[in-house]
Amino acid sequence: AWEDGVEMFRESALTAPWRCAGNNVRLGKRLLQELVEISRDALDDLSRVNRERKARIDLMDS
């Protein structure tokens, strides 16, 4: 990301801040998408583990 920003600034000092801001927004969006995906996977795993735990408890109570 830093190298992209430096390259943009070298190309045009007038448009560089806007292009850097756009690049940062794009990178931030990608990071948020990955964070949401990881969170969703973690919640799915926790739900599965909880279901399995409840099933084992039900077997013990039977």
Buried (B, 14 or more C-beta within 10 A) or exposed (E): EEEBBEEBBEEEEEEBEEBBEEBEEEEEEEEEEEEEEEEEEEEEEEEEEEEEEEEEEEEEEE
